[in-house]
Amino acid sequence: MSPTGNERPGQATSDRTPTGEPASAGPHAEGVGGRVLRALLTQRLVLLAVLVVLVVVVMFALDAAGRLSASYNFDYMSAVLINAVPLTMLALAELVVIVSGRGGIDLSVGSIVSLAGMFFGFAYGLWGWSLPLALAATVVVGGLLGAVNGVLVAYLGFPPLIATLATYYAYWSLALVVNAQRPINSPPIQGLYDLSRTVELPLIGPYVPLVPFGVFLFLLPTVVVVWILVSRLLYGRSLYAIGTNDVAAMWAGLDVRRTRAWAFVVSGAISGLVAVVTVSQFASARPDAGTAGNGMALPAITIAVLGGVAITGGIGRVAGVVLAALLVVWLDAGILLLVAGNIASQVQLLALGVILVGAALLNGVTSRRYGLST
């Protein structure tokens, strides 16, 4: 009998749960450390915000100690946001594709950037099209290139990895041969470099660093459009549904193939817009703009996964991708100042690989421990 004597016959008085775990292990009994750990593991936005602050604090400390080759300050952090514009946009493109499920991934985004950029170079730089018309046509061309991926994956049943790897090489070779491997840098193209200038924010401009114009002209509109697409429209609900369980989605009356194909079209259209961004940044339409070095696909996929996009599909948030992009860009900017010479680029690649593996492991740990993914 307990002190109250109010137990019903057969009522359990054990201090353990039906699963055999101590009752104190429940979420209400977690200590402060446990709650913090749970928040970091299950709330990807919280973890990313902490990591961003940690990177900035460490870099500021190294700067104060004289360990960096130049000053790591708010002006520098604002200036390097120009690198975040194309990477974040492509990471959002990967979000749409990966969320669609069935191993969805788009390795061809860098090649689409190169090929669509060459089209933009011809249209605006050589054929004399107006800037709005050339920009819109380039986005359409990117969407059509993405549609090829969508048909291969959704309607012909090709694995996304194989399909987009094939188009990666195909689009890359076309970008190289379309102008005999030469860039297009006519005066109209060179004039676009003004789009990469830094601007002063209204009202608070004198008190904060200048911000790259591309953040407002290209990045923020893309973030808003993708957020509306995946979070507020019926298509977004369908996308998450087929990514979670396409069989159940099909029985619920959703057109799985069309929804998945359109994900690649959206990815291609965003890549087409990124092509215009890269042309303005380089003041030249380069056939290797999206494939030079290690290309744009790997960083974009890394940012998406780090931002909480589950590689298995059905899970991902725009805000997580944006925070992950800030983390990667500001970390890379710090590495450039910390490591001298060409070794810095190799260290950046190492950091990118570690981040990718760490993000995947974190998704697995979270899923096993809490039965969910971030």
N, C-alpha and C positions, 0 to 999 in steps of 0.2 A: 504494500500500500504506500502511496505517496503521501506527503504531508497534507494534501488537500482531501484525499480520499474520494475524489470525484471521477476516477477512471471508470469507463464502461468495461464490462467483462470482455476480456480478450484484447483490450487496447494495449498497443506496444508502448513500453516505457523506455526503450533503448535510446541511447544518445547517438545512434547511427541512422543514416538514411536507408531507404529500401535497397539502394545499390551497395550498401556496406561501407560507404564513406562516412567519416565523422560529420555530425550535423554542423559542427563549427566550420566546415569547409565551404558552406554556402556563401553566396555573394554578399549577404548581409553581415557575415562574420569576418569578412576579409579585413585585414589591417590596411593602414594607409598605403604601405608599400605594395600590398597585393592589388589594391584598387588602382594605384598608379600604373603597375605593370599591366593590369588588364586593359586600362585605357590605351596604353602605348601599343599593345598587341592587337586590340580589336578596333581601335579608332585610328585609321591610317592618317587622317588629317592631323590628329594630335601628334603622332609620331613624326610626321614630316615637318610640322611647325617646330618641334623641339630640335630636330636635326638641322634645320635651316639656321635657327638661332645659335646652335652649337658651332656650326661651320663659321658663321660670322664672328662669333666671340673668339674662336681659336685664331682666325686670320687677323683680327684686330690685335690680339695678344702677340702674335708673331711679328706684326708690323711694329708694335711698340718696343719689342725686343731687338729690332733691327735685323731680323732674319730674312726679310723680303727684299727683293731687288728694287721695288718701288712701293709707293704708299697704297695700302689697301684701305680705302675709305669709301664714304657713301657716294662720292662723285664717280669713283672707279666702278663701284657696284652698279650704279645707274647706267654708266656707259656700256658695260658688257651685256646689258639687257638686249642689245642689238643682236647678240648671238642666240638669245632665248626666243626670238620671234619665229624663225623658221623651225627650230627644234620643237617648240611647244605646239605649233600648228600641225606638224607631222605626227607628234605624239597623240594629238586629238584624233587625227586620221586613223592611227593604229587602234585607239580606243574603240572607235566605231566598228572596226573589222574584228578585233579580238572579242568584243562583247558578243558578236554574232555566234560564237561557239564553233564546235567541230574543228578545233585547232586553227581557227581563223588567225591569219597573220598576213601582212603585206610587206614582202621584201622588195617590192618593185618601186616603192615611193621615191627613192633617190633617183632611179632611172627616169621616172615620170617627170621629176623636177628638171632633169637635164633635157629631155626631149621636148617637154612643153616650153621650157625656157628658150630653146632654139626656135620653136614656132613663134614665140612672142618676139624674139629678136628679128625674125623675118617680117612679121606682120607690122610691128611698130617701127623697127629700125630701118627696114629696107623697102617695104611695100607702101609705106606712108599711111597706114591705118591710124585712126584717132586712138588716143590712149584708152578711153573707156571701151571702145570696140575691141581693141587688141587684148585688153585685160579680160573682158568677158569671154572672148573666143578662146583664150588660153585656158580659162577655167573649164570651158566646155570640152576642149581637147583633153585636158586631164581627166575629166569625167568619162570620156569615151575610152581612154586608155585603161581606166579602172574598170569600165564595163567589160572589157576583154577578160580581166581577172574574174569578174563576177560570173560571167558565162562559163568559164572553165571550171570554176569551183562549184557554183550552185546548180548549174544545169547539166554539165558534163561529168561531174563527180570527181574532178581532179582534187587531190589533197592540196590545201592552200599553200603549203610550203613548196611543193613541186611547181604548182601553177605560177606563183608569183616569182619564184626563182627563175623560171623559164622566161617570163616577161621582163624580169630584171635585165637579163642578158640581151634580150631582143631589143628593148627600148634603149638600152645603153649603146648598143652597136648602131642603131638608127641615129641616135643623137650625134655619134661620132662621124658618120658618113654623110649626113645630110648637108654639111657644109665643109666636107673634106677636113674634119678635125680642127677647123679654124673657128675662133670665137667671132661674134658679131658685136662690134663696138662703134657703130656709127654715131654721129653727133646726137640724134634723138635718144639713143640708148645711154650715152654718157650723161645726158641731161637728167636722167632718172636718179642719179646719185644724190640729188637734193632730197629725195624721199628718205634717205638714211640719216639726215641731219638730226641733231638734238634740238628739242624745243622746250620752252618754259611753260610750266603749268599755269593755267589761269588762277588769279587771286593769290595762290600760295607760291607762285613761281620763284619770287626772290628769296624764299626761305628754304627751298629744297633743291636738290640737284636737277640739272637738265635731263630730260628723258628722251630716248630715241623716238623719232616721229613714227617709225614703223610699229611701235607698240600700240599706238592709237589708230593708225590707218589700217593695219592688217591683223594684228594679234587679238586685240580686244573684240572687234567684230566677229572674228572666227570663234572665239571662246563663247560669246553670247549665242551665236547661231547654233553651234554644236550643243550647248547646254539646252537650248529650247528644243532642238531636234530629239535628243535622247531623254529629256526629263519632262517635257511638256506636251509632246505630240504623240499621237497614236502610234506612229512609226517607231518611236523610241520604246514604247511599251512592248510592241511586237518584237523588237530587236532583243530586248532583255529576255523575253519569253522563249524565243528560239535558242538563245544562248544558254538558258538554263536547262531546257528540255525540249528539243525540237519535235520529238514524237508527240508529246503532250500538246505542244503548240499546234501541230498539224491537226490533231483530233479536236482542238478547240476552234478550228476553222481558219487558222492563219496560213497565209501563203508563205511557207518557209523558204522556198527557193527564191522567190522574188525579193523577200525581205533581206536575205543574205546577199543576193546579187547587188542590191542597192547599197549595201554597206561598202562594197568595193568601189561603187560609183562615187559615193561621198568621199571616200579616201582619195580617189584619183582627182576629184575636183579640188579638194584642199591642197593636194600636191601641185596642181596647176597654179593655184594662187601663190603657193610657196615659190614656184618658178619665177613669178614676177618679183617677189621679194628678193630672191638671190640675184636677179638681173640688176635690180636697183642697187643692191649692196656692192656688187662687183663693178657696176657701170659697164657691164659686158654680159652678153649672152654666151655662156661657156658650155661646151658640150659635156664637160665633166663636173658641172656645178653641184650635182647631187650625188656623184659617185667618186669624187676625188678622195684620195686617202682610203679611209675605211667606210666612206659613204655616210649618208644621213639615216639609213634605215636602222642600224644598230643603236645609235643614241636615242632615236625616237621610240623604239621598242622598249629600251631600258627605262626611259622616263615613264612610259605607260605602265609597265609592270611595277616600277617603284611607286607610282601613284596609286596603286591598289587595284589595277585592272587584272582580274584573274585570268590567267592564260587558258583556263578551261572554259571561259565564256560566262556571260550572264551577270558579271559584277564589274563595276567601274564607275568612277565619278570624275566629272570635269575638274572640280576643285582640286582633287588629289593629283591630277596630271599637271596642273599649273604649279602647285607647290613643289612637286618633284622636279619640274623644269628649273625652277629657281634654285633648288638645292644643287642640281648638277652643274648649272651654269656658274654659280658663285663658287662652287668647289673647284671647277676647272680654272676659273680666273685666279683663284688663290694658288693653285699648283703652278701656274705660269710664272708667278712671282717668287714662288718658293724654290723651284727647281730650275737650274740654269741650262741654257742651250736646248738642243733638240731632244734631250732626255725628257723634258717636260711633257711632250706629246705622248711619249710611251707611258709615263706615269699616269697621264689622264686616261689612257686606254685601260691600264691596270685598275684604276679606280672605278672605271665604268663597268668592267667585268665583275669586280668585287661587289659593286652595288647591285648588279643584276642577279648574281647568285644569292646575295643577302636578301633581296626582296622576294625571290622565289622561296627561299627557306623560311622567311617570315610568314608567307602565305600558308606554307605547309604546317608550321608550328601552330599558327592561329587556328587553322582548320581542325587539327587534331585535339588541341587543348580546349577550345571553346565551341567546336562544332560549327564554325562559320568562317568565312573568308573576308578579309578587309576590302 
